[in-house]
């Protein structure tokens, strides 16, 4: 079943009640008094029932004047004009999935895979297509077509394409799809992954059409199960076909295959560099000589070579990309087969799944940051894909989960209460504004254009400059606490810079220098040095663990190769063992830091030891032995915060270390990645480089999996033991007292920071700080190639820029002028943020003064 809220005019009551039988579905109606003073919703604002969108068609109620309703069986009986709303629950008439429908689902999943492999893979016509689209004129034409497609999409929105006739809507959609596809394919030399993913997006589009027109009565569980099974089968077929092709044609990953791919994609090399044609042997190969070029030209040539290498590699690995996409789709639909929103219990389960998926994606983003010290390119690529996944999940949740039902189910469940509070948190709103704020102004301008068009065509009587839906959104945004949101944007941007930019770059440079310095030192001394330095770096909060593990693999792997009595495998074994010992002793040190910090009531308040989530974590961590949830939290959580929190909570140290032992499965791949990098001698095409990337991917997999399991079990404990965890405890009485003492200051601070009460100077200051922070973060993320030179733990400071070095000067990691400009923006924004926060603190204290 599903629920749907509709607010209607009171005069429709007598017309609605006798007409509850809709399309053969049984209906139940509950009448509620309308909220006093609440404006009625427009027809366009009536929320659709996402879980039943394919089964229950939306019904538009006629205007009261057209119905001539009656309040009873007698036509002329008077009616009471009392506003009300009714909630209608549909019990769908469902039919089981038929064989021909299952075949249509399978074909909808299979055909895009066939198109991708046939057009873009080395198994098919990938060489022909990529060579044909390699000229720069084709790329420029692709830019023009994408601009035209964007303009066309904006025009369709302004003129409200939903009002067109069905043939006109179909023609418009097809034309837009053709423009987007043509433009994307023409840009394939620069973005070789884009056309592949675009074609794979045909699958969800086709499935949506099937669900709407052919599979309306099929239960959700059967539909999702069929899609998951089809995606899994397609993944298996694609994987088997790829392996057979490699075995029969001799196209497995080896040097002969690389040489063939380079020859086949010669046109891509000729067009990759704007100032002339490239030859792989002269400009890109292991024996390349770029001494005749200056630094700028050499950098451009190296970038062009990397771009050309990526094209043929993406063509070769294209089937594997299709396999991964199919497996992700299968996993998603497998989870969605249990998702329903018909009642409170089902909706709670749906929200829990959404939280878990969001945690998995955020864990992947953390993992991308975590491994960026080993592979900058891999880290940034994973960050982009996981970020896109977060956006897609947010869009799905917004479209599928009824917002009114979320408010309804909050009281019975502590877990749902916390989730509902999180959606209204200024921190969540700050993240949303920071991520999508740049799109707000264009969206408002388009909406104003749409409203002007509707007014010109007399399609609306409203004199407002926005459509009703946009007006409601604007009114809702106007009551947000914008001062707090902008300040939190500044704090998040400063944390991002600290972890992802500032400390991260310094860590890589330091470990790279140390790696070079220890090359000629005896292996016994190296082991001691690696342990001491790694232990010290683990005690620093901003330093992630992956660069330390990779550093150990690089140093000890190289030492083992140079020492015949140890060997390369022996060096790896020593590095893994030393990293595990280093991790456990560092956890002990971090535990000690937390133990002594935990004596402060303020520190306990900051980590919210009296909150339900923290108590749920504490309950799991107090379990003895290698319990699954305990291990997941200790292994999947961030290094420093997890162990320090254990100390603050005064957990058993030995049990904490015992639960940390499975971190072996996270650190071992990182150590292997570093050791494999010591074997790289021939540039990006070396097999050891691929093994290193695969090892890093395995580390991310274990890290994200542990984080997902940890969050799931924490949510389970919060849901099952919520009332008990929410009770007041005597040991937390001091925290409650401190909170009560600070309550007056918090209220005073909230009062003086009301956006309407701020003077223009403070409004401009905090808005400027947030804008500069967002601008600097955008430059650091989207323009990282022109801000920082590529540098990782395996790089060498004294190498040339062409070899990913810094030419002997660590400051050369910053590229002028873009990197310096972004850095200035950041520090200027930080200074403005400090000035504004200090002023607000003084005003709050002044408001408290008698």
Number of C-alpha atoms within 10 A of each C-alpha: 16 20 21 20 17 17 19 22 15 17 21 21 24 16 18 14 12 10 9 15 12 12 10 10 15 14 16 13 14 10 11 12 10 16 11 7 6 7 9 14 15 11 13 11 13 15 16 21 25 22 20 25 15 22 23 21 14 14 8 9 14 9 12 15 9 7 12 13 18 17 18 15 9 8 10 11 10 10 15 9 11 11 17 17 19 19 16 19 20 22 17 19 16 14 12 12 15 10 9 9 17 18 13 15 24 21 17 21 28 21 16 21 26 17 15 24 25 15 20 28 25 22 21 17 15 24 23 15 17 25 21 15 21 25 19 17 12 18 20 14 15 23 16 13 20 21 15 16 21 15 12 16 15 17 15 18 15 18 17 14 16 11 9 13 9 11 9 13 15 12 11 17 14 12 14 19 13 14 18 20 20 17 24 24 24 28 26 24 29 19 16 24 20 16 22 27 15 16 17 22 14 16 23 14 12 17 20 14 12 17 19 15 11 14 24 20 20 21 19 22 16 16 24 21 18 22 25 27 21 23 28 20 19 24 26 15 13 22 18 13 14 23 15 14 14 15 11 10 10 12 21 17 14 12 13 12 15 19 11 11 20 20 13 16 20 19 22 28 27 19 21 24 20 13 10 11 15 22 16 20 12 12 19 23 15 15 12 12 13 17 8 8 11 9 14 11 14 18 17 16 23 19 17 23 22 15 20 28 21 18 26 27 18 20 27 26 16 23 28 19 21 23 22 14 18 26 20 16 21 24 15 15 21 18 18 19 18 17 23 24 25 21 15 17 12 15 20 21 15 21 20 19 17 19 18 19 18 19 20 23 23 20 25 26 22 21 27 26 21 25 25 27 30 29 23 16 15 18 22 19 13 21 22 15 15 22 17 13 18 18 16 12 17 14 11 13 16 12 15 19 19 22 12 12 18 18 12 11 17 18 10 10 18 19 23 21 15 14 17 15 13 13 11 11 12 21 19 16 21 22 16 13 17 24 14 11 14 11 10 10 10 11 13 17 13 16 21 18 20 22 25 21 16 18 16 10 10 10 11 14 8 13 10 13 17 21 21 17 13 16 15 14 12 13 10 10 11 11 9 15 16 21 20 19 23 25 22 20 28 28 18 19 23 20 14 13 19 15 17 20 16 15 16 21 21 14 20 22 24 13 26 22 18 18 22 15 11 17 15 10 10 11 19 9 11 19 17 12 14 25 21 12 14 23 21 13 17 22 18 11 15 19 21 25 22 25 28 31 31 32 29 31 32 29 30 34 30 23 27 23 19 16 15 10 9 18 17 22 15 18 25 28 20 19 31 23 15 21 27 20 15 22 26 19 16 21 27 20 20 24 28 19 19 23 20 13 17 22 13 12 16 15 15 19 18 9 14 14 22 20 14 23 20 17 21 22 23 19 15 20 24 17 17 14 15 16 14 15 22 28 25 29 24 26 26 25 21 19 21 23 16 18 28 25 24 26 25 22 21 18 18 15 16 12 16 26 20 17 24 23 17 16 20 15 15 23 27 24 26 33 32 27 30 34 30 25 26 21 18 17 12 13 13 16 18 17 17 19 21 17 15 26 21 16 21 31 21 19 24 25 17 20 26 25 17 25 25 26 21 26 21 19 19 23 20 15 20 25 16 13 15 19 12 11 21 16 11 12 10 9 9 14 12 14 21 17 12 13 14 12 11 12 12 13 16 13 14 18 19 16 15 19 23 14 19 12 10 15 10 10 10 19 18 13 16 26 21 17 26 27 19 23 29 24 18 24 23 15 20 21 16 13 15 17 15 16 22 19 17 20 25 24 28 29 22 22 25 16 14 13 21 18 17 19 22 23 17 13 11 16 10 15 22 18 16 13 11 18 22 14 14 22 21 14 21 24 16 15 27 20 12 21 23 15 14 19 15 12 12 18 16 13 17 21 13 12 15 13 7 4
